[in-house]
Amino acid sequence: MAAEWERGLRAGMLASGSLLADVLDSYVSMRERTGSAPSSVAEWRCFCRKVRRRMPRASAVDVTTRDLQDFELALLAPESSGGGEGMSRNSVRAVHNFLRAAFRRIVAEGVRQDDPMAAVEKPRAERHEDRSLGEWDMPLLLDRLSSVLSDADPASTDYAVAVAAWLALVTGMRVGETCALRRRDVRPRDPSVHVCGSVTESGGLRRLDVTKGRRSRTVSVTRRDMDQIMAVIAAQDSEVGGLGPDSPLVTTDGSVMRPSSVSRRFARMARDVGLPKGSRFHMLRHTHATWCLSHGVDLKTVSLRLGHADETTTLRAYAHALPGSDSAAAETFSAALEESVEDCHIGARRNGRVKRGPKAKRQAGTRDASAKAAAPTYKK
């Protein structure tokens, strides 16, 4: 039996005919060893647990398209319906993409001949406009950040969260990137900051020397912003102490902070100052991109500042913020409307037809009758 089991192995995959959940776990381990992001690996393991809970006896060889379709429908069903997961369509789309990639690998390794996921219908994506701060809300946040950075203890959590929020607002960094920004990444002469890392909590809190987009970038800041960064460093040196070039800029004691903790504390700050309900840390990144685009910064530059793979990603997320086309349409319509009204007045004056009210019409009729009576008559 052991020899038969060994012959069924396919290049690191589990034996043909084994449980689907075990094969998926093996696939995730392979992706982890080949360099997938820790956050992605953590998400995939969560998907594997859902498969194990929903289809505990499903075989990687015998599972059908109907089984996988029912599995995704169960994830979409609300919890009140009797056993549903209540996941959003976008989350189930992520599960679908994971299973699709896994079964392509399973087929390529020869574990089975057909791909049952090829016929599973993917849920339609939910489109949500990225929330950003408007002109009414921005002063509220800036006043709070300024107050904390001026008065709070540099060794306090509130101070560190305010630093992270301010960095995200002026550079468009993600929360994990703000937590990973080191002192040596600050370049006062340019002035700019070098975004080259991210903090992850998957598998333990640690700093990665790579961003989520797998590409480092240099983001320019104004001289005034650089003065604020240097003021933060000076305040930390006086209160925290023991900080060196590799110390994070967002810290309370010289160690990296948890991105989840920073996000939670910012959500509390946003609620206290009266920002819109549901405001979260990632909104600061959207605000930076939206304000840049709406004030004339070109799409390529914004894409580079955000660290997107290409301009298509930026355009898909922030097309609503691009100026020009809609305002041009408003100006064109207004000009056409004014031209049409002017043409109507000219035509009325030219033909002697002026719109008159009922009283003006009666007076005009009386004058016409008097003129007709006074006019001489001629007999033929």
Phi, psi and omega in degrees: 000322179294320179294321179294320178296320181294323179294338181278353180292144180229095171048055175093344178282161178286173185299143176297130181099357180281178183295144181299318181298322178293319179296320179294321176299319178296321178296318179295320178298320177297316179295325178294319180292333181271007170104018177293153182297140180303323179295322178293318179298318179297320179294318180295323178294326174297319178296320179298321178295323177294320177297317181295324181283322184274326181230069186294332183252007182291135180264144178296334181271322188263350182297140185251170176299320180297319179299315182290325177294317177296325178297315179291324177295324177294325177294326181283332184296141178293154181297331181288348183279356179105069176101001178287162180269335180069028180280154177285164180296323179295323178292319179292329173298323176295320175298317180300314181296322178296312180296322179298316178294320180296317181288331173298321177292319180299316179293319181296328180276356176083013178294323174213165188268328184248162180250103182292339181285346183297331183257002179280129183281126180280138177299147178290140184291145173266124181263121179237131176288130179296126183283138177219161180285140177260184183292338178280330186266333184302315179300327179297315181290316182297322178297318180293315180297317179298320180295316181293315181293337181270324191246334187284159177290125181300343178267004182271159179293322179300320180295315180297320179294321178296321177297314180297316181295319179295319177298316180296324182289321186267349181236342182080018180287155172282165183296320178294330178286323177294322179291335182269350183294122181261166178297323181291346178276353178272129182240093185295331185286329186296307348274144182194171173234143181259112181268106187222015181203174179207150178259130179241152177251358180285123181074022182106148182288123179199159178263132177257142178274039178204146179274176179298323180277004178064026179210129178281163182205155176249123184249121180284147175229166178282164176299324178295319178295321179296323176299323178294318178298315179294328176294322176297316180297318179295319179294320178294320179299325182280335185249321184271301178080158178072020182262139180236188182300331181270000179287143179290151178284329177261100184198162174246337183219013181100352178258165179287150179260156178286125177303325180294323178292319178297318180296318181294317180293326177291320178301323177293319179296317180297322178292323181291324183272355176091026175288162182306147181301137180088006179294133180225175188299321183296341177299331180295321177295317177296323179296317179300314181294316183295315181292323177298312183293318183291342179253020167099002177289136185288158186298320181298315181295317179296320179299319179292321180295324181278343182080026177287157181295323179201177183290338180298319178298317179295317181296320181295327183273330190232028179299328182293342183268352182290128181274172169109296189294314183289320178295324177295322178296319179296317179295320180296316180295318180297318179296319179295322180293316179296321178295320180294317179295320179295319178298322179296317179296317180297316180296323180293318180292323182294320183268000179073016181255111178240131182294128182233153180282178182299319181294317179297324179294319180294317179296321178294324179292322178296316179297322179294320180292319178297317180296324180291323180291324182279350184285138179294149179249146182235134176266149183287000000 
